[in-house]
Amino acid sequence: MGINYREKIIALWIVFLLGTLFHTQLGLMPLFHGLSVIESEKANAIGEISGILWLMLGFFIFPMLAIIATAFINSNRYKVIHFGLTVFYSVLNLFHLVADLSVKPILWYQTALMTLLFLIGLLLNFVAFQWMRGHTASFLQSLE
C-alpha cells in the first residue's frame, strides 16, 4: 500500500484550522482590527458586515473546501490548484507572523502558535507537492 497523501493533507488542514481558531481566540479577531465584538454583532444584525469579517470567513472557508475536495477529487488539475492554495496560505501565514511581531506588546504564546502554524503550512506544502508530483510521475511512467 502506497503513501496516502490525501489523509496526510486532510489531517494537516484540520490541525491548521484548529490552530487558527485558537489564534483568533474563537471569533474575537475583530478586536484586533479595532472592532468591538458587540459592534460587529450589531453590524451583522443590521446587514452592515465589515469587509474584514468577510475576509476572515474566506480564510476559513477555503481550507474547509480543500479538505472536502481532497477527500473526493484525485485529478492532476486539482492537485496543482491545491498545491497553489497551500503556497498561498504559507505566504499569508508568513505575513501574519511578521505582523504579530509588530504588535505591542508582543503576545509570545500567540507568536509561538503562529510560528507553529507557519511550519505546519510548510509541511502541508511539502506533502501537497509530493502528492502532485507522485501523480505526474505515475502518469509519465505509464507513457513509457
NUMISE-682965 format. One record per atom (N, C-alpha, C, O): y, z, x; residue number from 1; residue in one letter; atom name. Coordinates in Angstrom, 3 decimals, decimal comma. Layout:
       yy       zz       xx seq type atom
        Y        Z        X NUM    A   CA
...
This chain:
       yy       zz       xx seq type atom
   -1,175    0,000    0,835   1    M    N
    0,000    0,000    0,000   1    M   CA
    1,247    0,000    0,886   1    M    C
    1,344    0,795    1,821   1    M    O
    2,188   -0,878    0,600   2    G    N
    3,395   -1,005    1,402   2    G   CA
    4,420    0,066    1,087   2    G    C
    4,245    0,903    0,201   2    G    O
    5,481    0,002    1,841   3    I    N
    6,589    0,936    1,633   3    I   CA
    7,242    0,634    0,299   3    I    C
    7,524   -0,526    0,000   3    I    O
    7,489    1,659   -0,512   4    N    N
    8,135    1,462   -1,798   4    N   CA
    9,629    1,731   -1,650   4    N    C
   10,108    2,847   -1,850   4    N    O
   10,349    0,662   -1,291   5    Y    N
   11,793    0,780   -1,090   5    Y   CA
   12,504    1,133   -2,390   5    Y    C
   13,504    1,851   -2,382   5    Y    O
   11,993    0,636   -3,492   6    R    N
   12,651    0,884   -4,779   6    R   CA
   12,686    2,373   -5,091   6    R    C
   13,719    2,880   -5,528   6    R    O
   11,585    3,084   -4,878   7    E    N
   11,566    4,530   -5,124   7    E   CA
   12,537    5,253   -4,205   7    E    C
   13,244    6,164   -4,637   7    E    O
   12,576    4,852   -2,941   8    K    N
   13,496    5,480   -1,988   8    K   CA
   14,942    5,250   -2,412   8    K    C
   15,755    6,173   -2,378   8    K    O
   15,264    4,024   -2,809   9    I    N
   16,627    3,690   -3,222   9    I   CA
   17,023    4,499   -4,453   9    I    C
   18,121    5,054   -4,506   9    I    O
   16,146    4,567   -5,430  10    I    N
   16,445    5,329   -6,646  10    I   CA
   16,667    6,801   -6,306  10    I    C
   17,609    7,415   -6,808  10    I    O
   15,817    7,369   -5,467  11    A    N
   15,974    8,778   -5,080  11    A   CA
   17,297    8,996   -4,355  11    A    C
   17,984    9,983   -4,614  11    A    O
   17,662    8,092   -3,453  12    L    N
   18,915    8,242   -2,708  12    L   CA
   20,131    8,132   -3,624  12    L    C
   21,089    8,889   -3,469  12    L    O
   20,104    7,197   -4,579  13    W    N
   21,219    7,082   -5,530  13    W   CA
   21,344    8,360   -6,367  13    W    C
   22,452    8,831   -6,623  13    W    O
   20,209    8,916   -6,788  14    I    N
   20,250   10,140   -7,605  14    I   CA
   20,826   11,301   -6,791  14    I    C
   21,660   12,055   -7,293  14    I    O
   20,391   11,447   -5,552  15    V    N
   20,919   12,504   -4,690  15    V   CA
   22,419   12,299   -4,475  15    V    C
   23,190   13,258   -4,500  15    V    O
   22,825   11,058   -4,266  16    F    N
   24,245   10,750   -4,091  16    F   CA
   25,043   11,163   -5,329  16    F    C
   26,091   11,799   -5,210  16    F    O
   24,555   10,806   -6,507  17    L    N
   25,273   11,150   -7,741  17    L   CA
   25,332   12,660   -7,964  17    L    C
   26,362   13,182   -8,389  17    L    O
   24,240   13,362   -7,681  18    L    N
   24,252   14,813   -7,838  18    L   CA
   25,249   15,458   -6,869  18    L    C
   25,978   16,377   -7,243  18    L    O
   25,276   14,984   -5,653  19    G    N
   26,252   15,483   -4,687  19    G   CA
   27,674   15,164   -5,097  19    G    C
   28,577   15,980   -4,916  19    G    O
   27,874   13,990   -5,645  20    T    N
   29,206   13,599   -6,107  20    T   CA
   29,643   14,476   -7,268  20    T    C
   30,814   14,846   -7,358  20    T    O
   28,716   14,814   -8,157  21    L    N
   29,056   15,712   -9,259  21    L   CA
   29,538   17,062   -8,739  21    L    C
   30,519   17,612   -9,239  21    L    O
   28,852   17,586   -7,748  22    F    N
   29,292   18,859   -7,182  22    F   CA
   30,655   18,694   -6,522  22    F    C
   31,535   19,542   -6,671  22    F    O
   30,821   17,598   -5,795  23    H    N
   32,086   17,360   -5,088  23    H   CA
   33,253   17,266   -6,062  23    H    C
   34,353   17,729   -5,761  23    H    O
   33,025   16,686   -7,194  24    T    N
   34,103   16,577   -8,182  24    T   CA
   34,183   17,817   -9,055  24    T    C
   34,942   17,859  -10,023  24    T    O
   33,399   18,821   -8,707  25    Q    N
   33,362   20,091   -9,416  25    Q   CA
   33,140   19,887  -10,909  25    Q    C
   33,841   20,450  -11,750  25    Q    O
   32,147   19,067  -11,205  26    L    N
   31,687   18,839  -12,568  26    L   CA
   32,804   18,454  -13,538  26    L    C
   32,934   19,032  -14,617  26    L    O
   33,594   17,485  -13,140  27    G    N
   34,601   16,939  -14,050  27    G   CA
   36,000   17,463  -13,840  27    G    C
   36,900   17,130  -14,611  27    G    O
   36,212   18,279  -12,813  28    L    N
   37,549   18,823  -12,587  28    L   CA
   38,385   17,967  -11,626  28    L    C
   39,469   18,377  -11,212  28    L    O
   37,882   16,788  -11,274  29    M    N
   38,583   15,918  -10,343  29    M   CA
   40,009   15,575  -10,787  29    M    C
   40,861   15,375   -9,921  29    M    O
   40,314   15,496  -12,085  30    P    N
   41,702   15,206  -12,467  30    P   CA
   42,706   16,174  -11,842  30    P    C
   43,857   15,806  -11,610  30    P    O
   42,279   17,406  -11,569  31    L    N
   43,175   18,382  -10,950  31    L   CA
   43,672   17,897   -9,591  31    L    C
   44,814   18,156   -9,212  31    L    O
   42,806   17,190   -8,861  32    F    N
   43,182   16,706   -7,540  32    F   CA
   44,126   15,510   -7,610  32    F    C
   44,686   15,096   -6,595  32    F    O
   44,298   14,967   -8,785  33    H    N
   45,212   13,839   -8,981  33    H   CA
   46,450   14,263   -9,760  33    H    C
   47,145   13,433  -10,345  33    H    O
   46,718   15,571   -9,760  34    G    N
   47,910   16,076  -10,410  34    G   CA
   47,818   16,133  -11,921  34    G    C
   48,835   16,299  -12,595  34    G    O
   46,606   15,998  -12,473  35    L    N
   46,433   16,055  -13,921  35    L   CA
   45,808   17,390  -14,301  35    L    C
   44,866   17,846  -13,653  35    L    O
   46,318   17,999  -15,323  36    S    N
   45,700   19,194  -15,854  36    S   CA
   44,461   18,779  -16,636  36    S    C
   44,465   17,753  -17,316  36    S    O
   43,409   19,571  -16,539  37    V    N
   42,200   19,261  -17,312  37    V   CA
   42,543   19,259  -18,794  37    V    C
   42,059   18,414  -19,547  37    V    O
   43,376   20,203  -19,211  38    I    N
   43,784   20,264  -20,613  38    I   CA
   44,594   19,036  -20,977  38    I    C
   44,396   18,455  -22,044  38    I    O
   45,509   18,632  -20,095  39    E    N
   46,323   17,442  -20,355  39    E   CA
   45,436   16,200  -20,449  39    E    C
   45,640   15,353  -21,318  39    E    O
   44,448   16,093  -19,551  40    S    N
   43,590   14,912  -19,597  40    S   CA
   42,757   14,899  -20,869  40    S    C
   42,474   13,830  -21,410  40    S    O
   42,358   16,079  -21,356  41    E    N
   41,620   16,138  -22,617  41    E   CA
   42,516   15,733  -23,782  41    E    C
   42,069   15,029  -24,687  41    E    O
   43,791   16,174  -23,773  42    K    N
   44,735   15,754  -24,811  42    K   CA
   44,922   14,250  -24,766  42    K    C
   44,939   13,587  -25,803  42    K    O
   45,062   13,709  -23,551  43    A    N
   45,252   12,264  -23,407  43    A   CA
   44,045   11,514  -23,948  43    A    C
   44,194   10,481  -24,600  43    A    O
   42,851   12,029  -23,679  44    N    N
   41,644   11,392  -24,204  44    N   CA
   41,635   11,416  -25,721  44    N    C
   41,260   10,437  -26,367  44    N    O
   42,059   12,563  -26,293  45    A    N
   42,032   12,718  -27,744  45    A   CA
   42,983   11,745  -28,434  45    A    C
   42,702   11,296  -29,545  45    A    O
   44,104   11,410  -27,795  46    I    N
   45,058   10,511  -28,434  46    I   CA
   44,954    9,083  -27,897  46    I    C
   45,748    8,218  -28,265  46    I    O
   43,987    8,843  -27,039  47    G    N
   43,734    7,480  -26,576  47    G   CA
   44,564    7,039  -25,384  47    G    C
   44,583    5,850  -25,065  47    G    O
   45,245    7,949  -24,720  48    E    N
   46,060    7,603  -23,562  48    E   CA
   45,318    8,012  -22,295  48    E    C
   45,725    8,945  -21,603  48    E    O
   44,250    7,326  -22,003  49    I    N
   43,406    7,694  -20,872  49    I   CA
   44,018    7,148  -19,591  49    I    C
   44,369    5,972  -19,496  49    I    O
   44,135    8,028  -18,618  50    S    N
   44,701    7,682  -17,334  50    S   CA
   43,803    6,676  -16,597  50    S    C
   42,579    6,708  -16,724  50    S    O
   44,434    5,792  -15,833  51    G    N
   43,683    4,803  -15,052  51    G   CA
   42,730    5,438  -14,067  51    G    C
   41,646    4,906  -13,827  51    G    O
   43,113    6,572  -13,486  52    I    N
   42,240    7,226  -12,517  52    I   CA
   40,949    7,703  -13,172  52    I    C
   39,891    7,697  -12,542  52    I    O
   41,033    8,115  -14,427  53    L    N
   39,816    8,547  -15,113  53    L   CA
   38,872    7,375  -15,350  53    L    C
   37,654    7,535  -15,270  53    L    O
   39,420    6,203  -15,640  54    W    N
   38,582    5,003  -15,785  54    W   CA
   37,941    4,643  -14,453  54    W    C
   36,778    4,242  -14,413  54    W    O
   38,692    4,785  -13,357  55    L    N
   38,126    4,502  -12,031  55    L   CA
   37,005    5,481  -11,701  55    L    C
   35,974    5,094  -11,152  55    L    O
   37,211    6,745  -12,038  56    M    N
   36,171    7,741  -11,793  56    M   CA
   34,923    7,433  -12,614  56    M    C
   33,801    7,575  -12,127  56    M    O
   35,122    7,014  -13,852  57    L    N
   33,988    6,629  -14,688  57    L   CA
   33,238    5,456  -14,061  57    L    C
   32,009    5,468  -13,996  57    L    O
   33,963    4,457  -13,608  58    G    N
   33,335    3,312  -12,948  58    G   CA
   32,570    3,714  -11,706  58    G    C
   31,498    3,177  -11,427  58    G    O
   33,122    4,667  -10,954  59    F    N
   32,471    5,135   -9,729  59    F   CA
   31,090    5,711  -10,033  59    F    C
   30,172    5,581   -9,223  59    F    O
   30,936    6,348  -11,199  60    F    N
   29,644    6,904  -11,600  60    F   CA
   28,748    5,859  -12,251  60    F    C
   27,533    5,876  -12,054  60    F    O
   29,327    4,962  -13,015  61    I    N
   28,529    4,005  -13,784  61    I   CA
   27,777    3,024  -12,890  61    I    C
   26,610    2,732  -13,151  61    I    O
   28,419    2,509  -11,841  62    F    N
   27,740    1,507  -11,010  62    F   CA
   26,472    2,042  -10,343  62    F    C
   25,462    1,339  -10,355  62    F    O
   26,467    3,241   -9,764  63    P    N
   25,194    3,769   -9,251  63    P   CA
   24,159    4,001  -10,354  63    P    C
   22,966    3,787  -10,140  63    P    O
   24,614    4,436  -11,530  64    M    N
   23,669    4,617  -12,637  64    M   CA
   23,024    3,288  -13,008  64    M    C
   21,813    3,216  -13,219  64    M    O
   23,833    2,238  -13,088  65    L    N
   23,294    0,911  -13,391  65    L   CA
   22,397    0,412  -12,259  65    L    C
   21,396   -0,261  -12,503  65    L    O
   22,764    0,746  -11,015  66    A    N
   21,936    0,341   -9,875  66    A   CA
   20,568    1,009   -9,930  66    A    C
   19,563    0,390   -9,582  66    A    O
   20,520    2,256  -10,361  67    I    N
   19,233    2,951  -10,500  67    I   CA
   18,353    2,217  -11,513  67    I    C
   17,179    1,951  -11,256  67    I    O
   18,931    1,899  -12,653  68    I    N
   18,174    1,199  -13,702  68    I   CA
   17,738   -0,183  -13,226  68    I    C
   16,577   -0,564  -13,373  68    I    O
   18,684   -0,929  -12,653  69    A    N
   18,370   -2,289  -12,210  69    A   CA
   17,311   -2,288  -11,109  69    A    C
   16,431   -3,149  -11,093  69    A    O
   17,394   -1,328  -10,190  70    T    N
   16,416   -1,258   -9,107  70    T   CA
   15,016   -0,992   -9,646  70    T    C
   14,030   -1,479   -9,093  70    T    O
   14,930   -0,223  -10,719  71    A    N
   13,623    0,059  -11,319  71    A   CA
   13,026   -1,161  -12,007  71    A    C
   11,804   -1,279  -12,106  71    A    O
   13,889   -2,083  -12,491  72    F    N
   13,401   -3,197  -13,308  72    F   CA
   13,523   -4,577  -12,657  72    F    C
   12,833   -5,511  -13,067  72    F    O
   14,379   -4,717  -11,661  73    I    N
   14,629   -6,044  -11,081  73    I   CA
   14,166   -6,059   -9,636  73    I    C
   14,481   -5,155   -8,862  73    I    O
   13,419   -7,089   -9,281  74    N    N
   12,911   -7,204   -7,918  74    N   CA
   13,274   -8,560   -7,306  74    N    C
   12,599   -9,031   -6,390  74    N    O
   14,324   -9,176   -7,805  75    S    N
   14,685  -10,512   -7,308  75    S   CA
   15,493  -10,422   -6,016  75    S    C
   16,157   -9,419   -5,756  75    S    O
   15,429  -11,474   -5,218  76    N    N
   16,171  -11,513   -3,970  76    N   CA
   17,678  -11,457   -4,238  76    N    C
   18,408  -10,787   -3,507  76    N    O
   18,144  -12,143   -5,264  77    R    N
   19,576  -12,133   -5,595  77    R   CA
   20,050  -10,711   -5,884  77    R    C
   21,106  -10,296   -5,407  77    R    O
   19,266   -9,965   -6,669  78    Y    N
   19,647   -8,583   -6,963  78    Y   CA
   19,667   -7,747   -5,686  78    Y    C
   20,569   -6,930   -5,496  78    Y    O
   18,692   -7,941   -4,817  79    K    N
   18,631   -7,157   -3,577  79    K   CA
   19,879   -7,375   -2,725  79    K    C
   20,400   -6,434   -2,126  79    K    O
   20,350   -8,603   -2,673  80    V    N
   21,571   -8,907   -1,914  80    V   CA
   22,783   -8,236   -2,568  80    V    C
   23,602   -7,625   -1,882  80    V    O
   22,893   -8,353   -3,888  81    I    N
   24,006   -7,724   -4,621  81    I   CA
   23,947   -6,209   -4,439  81    I    C
   24,970   -5,565   -4,209  81    I    O
   22,751   -5,651   -4,543  82    H    N
   22,590   -4,207   -4,394  82    H   CA
   22,993   -3,756   -2,996  82    H    C
   23,675   -2,742   -2,847  82    H    O
   22,584   -4,490   -1,980  83    F    N
   22,962   -4,133   -0,613  83    F   CA
   24,486   -4,147   -0,472  83    F    C
   25,062   -3,247    0,139  83    F    O
   25,133   -5,162   -1,034  84    G    N
   26,597   -5,215   -1,004  84    G   CA
   27,221   -4,007   -1,687  84    G    C
   28,223   -3,471   -1,214  84    G    O
   26,629   -3,576   -2,802  85    L    N
   27,130   -2,405   -3,519  85    L   CA
   27,003   -1,148   -2,657  85    L    C
   27,915   -0,321   -2,631  85    L    O
   25,890   -1,001   -1,960  86    T    N
   25,713    0,184   -1,117  86    T   CA
   26,723    0,196    0,023  86    T    C
   27,244    1,254    0,374  86    T    O
   27,004   -0,955    0,599  87    V    N
   28,004   -1,033    1,671  87    V   CA
   29,391   -0,690    1,124  87    V    C
   30,152    0,035    1,764  87    V    O
   29,716   -1,211   -0,058  88    F    N
   30,999   -0,922   -0,702  88    F   CA
   31,157    0,583   -0,919  88    F    C
   32,223    1,139   -0,654  88    F    O
   30,108    1,241   -1,397  89    Y    N
   30,175    2,682   -1,619  89    Y   CA
   30,293    3,446   -0,306  89    Y    C
   30,950    4,486   -0,263  89    Y    O
   29,679    2,960    0,754  90    S    N
   29,824    3,623    2,054  90    S   CA
   31,265    3,543    2,547  90    S    C
   31,789    4,508    3,105  90    S    O
   31,899    2,399    2,343  91    V    N
   33,314    2,254    2,722  91    V   CA
   34,172    3,221    1,894  91    V    C
   35,041    3,904    2,437  91    V    O
   33,924    3,276    0,579  92    L    N
   34,660    4,206   -0,271  92    L   CA
   34,440    5,652    0,170  92    L    C
   35,381    6,446    0,194  92    L    O
   33,200    5,993    0,518  93    N    N
   32,894    7,355    0,965  93    N   CA
   33,618    7,692    2,267  93    N    C
   34,091    8,814    2,443  93    N    O
   33,706    6,721    3,179  94    L    N
   34,423    6,944    4,432  94    L   CA
   35,901    7,212    4,151  94    L    C
   36,481    8,141    4,712  94    L    O
   36,511    6,401    3,284  95    F    N
   37,913    6,630    2,913  95    F   CA
   38,088    7,994    2,249  95    F    C
   39,066    8,698    2,501  95    F    O
   37,130    8,359    1,399  96    H    N
   37,197    9,647    0,716  96    H   CA
   37,090   10,796    1,719  96    H    C
   37,799   11,795    1,601  96    H    O
   36,210   10,654    2,696  97    L    N
   36,055   11,681    3,722  97    L   CA
   37,351   11,849    4,508  97    L    C
   37,783   12,973    4,762  97    L    O
   37,962   10,749    4,888  98    V    N
   39,240   10,804    5,611  98    V   CA
   40,312   11,454    4,734  98    V    C
   41,110   12,256    5,220  98    V    O
   40,331   11,111    3,449  99    A    N
   41,300   11,702    2,522  99    A   CA
   41,071   13,207    2,384  99    A    C
   42,029   13,977    2,323  99    A    O
   39,802   13,629    2,334 100    D    N
   39,504   15,058    2,236 100    D   CA
   40,029   15,817    3,448 100    D    C
   40,442   16,970    3,332 100    D    O
   40,013   15,170    4,608 101    L    N
   40,502   15,816    5,826 101    L   CA
   42,021   15,939    5,842 101    L    C
   42,576   16,722    6,613 101    L    O
   42,693   15,165    4,990 102    S    N
   44,156   15,225    4,952 102    S   CA
   44,681   16,198    3,903 102    S    C
   45,884   16,454    3,851 102    S    O
   43,791   16,747    3,061 103    V    N
   44,197   17,708    2,036 103    V   CA
   44,397   19,066    2,706 103    V    C
   43,546   19,522    3,470 103    V    O
   45,509   19,697    2,417 104    K    N
   45,788   21,014    2,991 104    K   CA
   45,818   22,046    1,887 104    K    C
   46,505   21,812    0,893 104    K    O
   45,146   23,142    1,978 105    P    N
   44,225   23,479    3,062 105    P   CA
   42,924   22,687    2,918 105    P    C
   42,524   22,308    1,818 105    P    O
   42,289   22,454    4,045 106    I    N
   41,013   21,731    4,033 106    I   CA
   39,934   22,645    3,458 106    I    C
   39,742   23,768    3,926 106    I    O
   39,244   22,158    2,456 107    L    N
   38,110   22,897    1,897 107    L   CA
   36,859   22,429    2,647 107    L    C
   36,288   21,384    2,331 107    L    O
   36,446   23,210    3,634 108    W    N
   35,389   22,764    4,541 108    W   CA
   34,055   22,554    3,843 108    W    C
   33,286   21,682    4,249 108    W    O
   33,758   23,327    2,806 109    Y    N
   32,498   23,101    2,094 109    Y   CA
   32,519   21,740    1,401 109    Y    C
   31,487   21,074    1,312 109    Y    O
   33,680   21,326    0,913 110    Q    N
   33,798   20,006    0,281 110    Q   CA
   33,727   18,910    1,346 110    Q    C
   33,110   17,868    1,126 110    Q    O
   34,353   19,143    2,490 111    T    N
   34,317   18,165    3,582 111    T   CA
   32,899   18,027    4,121 111    T    C
   32,454   16,921    4,426 111    T    O
   32,187   19,146    4,239 112    A    N
   30,794   19,089    4,698 112    A   CA
   29,944   18,304    3,706 112    A    C
   29,107   17,494    4,104 112    A    O
   30,159   18,544    2,415 113    L    N
   29,406   17,813    1,396 113    L   CA
   29,741   16,326    1,446 113    L    C
   28,847   15,487    1,335 113    L    O
   31,020   15,991    1,613 114    M    N
   31,403   14,578    1,668 114    M   CA
   30,810   13,907    2,912 114    M    C
   30,444   12,733    2,871 114    M    O
   30,717   14,654    4,013 115    T    N
   30,070   14,124    5,221 115    T   CA
   28,599   13,848    4,943 115    T    C
   28,070   12,810    5,341 115    T    O
   27,939   14,779    4,258 116    L    N
   26,535   14,580    3,893 116    L   CA
   26,382   13,372    2,969 116    L    C
   25,462   12,572    3,140 116    L    O
   27,279   13,238    1,992 117    L    N
   27,218   12,083    1,083 117    L   CA
   27,426   10,774    1,839 117    L    C
   26,779    9,771    1,539 117    L    O
   28,324   10,785    2,816 118    F    N
   28,537    9,591    3,631 118    F   CA
   27,266    9,236    4,405 118    F    C
   26,890    8,066    4,480 118    F    O
   26,604   10,243    4,979 119    L    N
   25,357    9,995    5,725 119    L   CA
   24,239    9,522    4,801 119    L    C
   23,459    8,645    5,173 119    L    O
   24,156   10,095    3,597 120    I    N
   23,174    9,626    2,615 120    I   CA
   23,459    8,168    2,267 120    I    C
   22,537    7,366    2,114 120    I    O
   24,741    7,832    2,144 121    G    N
   25,128    6,442    1,871 121    G   CA
   24,693    5,504    2,987 121    G    C
   24,237    4,392    2,722 121    G    O
   24,832    5,949    4,242 122    L    N
   24,377    5,107    5,358 122    L   CA
   22,865    4,913    5,315 122    L    C
   22,366    3,822    5,591 122    L    O
   22,141    5,972    4,970 123    L    N
   20,688    5,851    4,812 123    L   CA
   20,357    4,895    3,671 123    L    C
   19,433    4,089    3,778 123    L    O
   21,105    4,986    2,593 124    L    N
   20,924    4,061    1,466 124    L   CA
   21,181    2,627    1,904 124    L    C
   20,449    1,719    1,510 124    L    O
   22,224    2,412    2,724 125    N    N
   22,480    1,071    3,275 125    N   CA
   21,269    0,567    4,052 125    N    C
   20,841   -0,576    3,891 125    N    O
   20,728    1,433    4,891 126    F    N
   19,598    1,061    5,742 126    F   CA
   18,370    0,687    4,916 126    F    C
   17,732   -0,336    5,166 126    F    O
   18,045    1,522    3,932 127    V    N
   16,870    1,261    3,100 127    V   CA
   17,091    0,007    2,248 127    V    C
   16,179   -0,804    2,091 127    V    O
   18,304   -0,152    1,695 128    A    N
   18,603   -1,349    0,896 128    A   CA
   18,518   -2,602    1,760 128    A    C
   18,060   -3,647    1,298 128    A    O
   18,957   -2,500    3,013 129    F    N
   18,860   -3,649    3,928 129    F   CA
   17,401   -3,979    4,211 129    F    C
   17,014   -5,147    4,213 129    F    O
   16,592   -2,948    4,452 130    Q    N
   15,159   -3,177    4,699 130    Q   CA
   14,503   -3,826    3,486 130    Q    C
   13,697   -4,745    3,632 130    Q    O
   14,845   -3,353    2,290 131    W    N
   14,284   -3,912    1,054 131    W   CA
   14,678   -5,373    0,928 131    W    C
   13,845   -6,217    0,599 131    W    O
   15,935   -5,675    1,186 132    M    N
   16,428   -7,054    1,099 132    M   CA
   15,763   -7,923    2,174 132    M    C
   15,316   -9,034    1,888 132    M    O
   15,702   -7,426    3,380 133    R    N
   15,120   -8,179    4,484 133    R   CA
   13,620   -8,377    4,294 133    R    C
   13,093   -9,439    4,626 133    R    O
   12,929   -7,376    3,767 134    G    N
   11,488   -7,474    3,540 134    G   CA
   11,145   -8,587    2,579 134    G    C
   10,156   -9,295    2,771 134    G    O
   11,952   -8,747    1,546 135    H    N
   11,732   -9,814    0,576 135    H   CA
   11,967  -11,170    1,232 135    H    C
   11,207  -12,115    1,016 135    H    O
   13,008  -11,256    2,022 136    T    N
   13,330  -12,522    2,699 136    T   CA
   12,225  -12,858    3,705 136    T    C
   11,809  -14,013    3,805 136    T    O
   11,749  -11,853    4,452 137    A    N
   10,707  -12,079    5,450 137    A   CA
    9,421  -12,540    4,784 137    A    C
    8,768  -13,457    5,283 137    A    O
    9,043  -11,924    3,665 138    S    N
    7,812  -12,342    2,992 138    S   CA
    7,962  -13,741    2,406 138    S    C
    6,995  -14,501    2,370 138    S    O
    9,171  -14,093    1,945 139    F    N
    9,434  -15,432    1,435 139    F   CA
    9,289  -16,457    2,569 139    F    C
    8,681  -17,510    2,382 139    F    O
    9,848  -16,143    3,741 140    L    N
    9,763  -17,068    4,870 140    L   CA
    8,325  -17,210    5,360 140    L    C
    7,917  -18,296    5,770 140    L    O
    7,558  -16,129    5,321 141    Q    N
    6,148  -16,187    5,721 141    Q   CA
    5,352  -17,061    4,762 141    Q    C
    4,417  -17,746    5,176 141    Q    O
    5,712  -17,042    3,493 142    S    N
    4,984  -17,858    2,525 142    S   CA
    5,264  -19,347    2,733 142    S    C
    4,473  -20,186    2,302 142    S    O
    6,364  -19,679    3,378 143    L    N
    6,688  -21,080    3,653 143    L   CA
    5,914  -21,623    4,847 143    L    C
    5,759  -22,837    4,980 143    L    O
    5,429  -20,745    5,715 144    E    N
    4,712  -21,202    6,915 144    E   CA
    3,336  -21,695    6,600 144    E    C
    2,608  -22,113    7,501 144    E    O
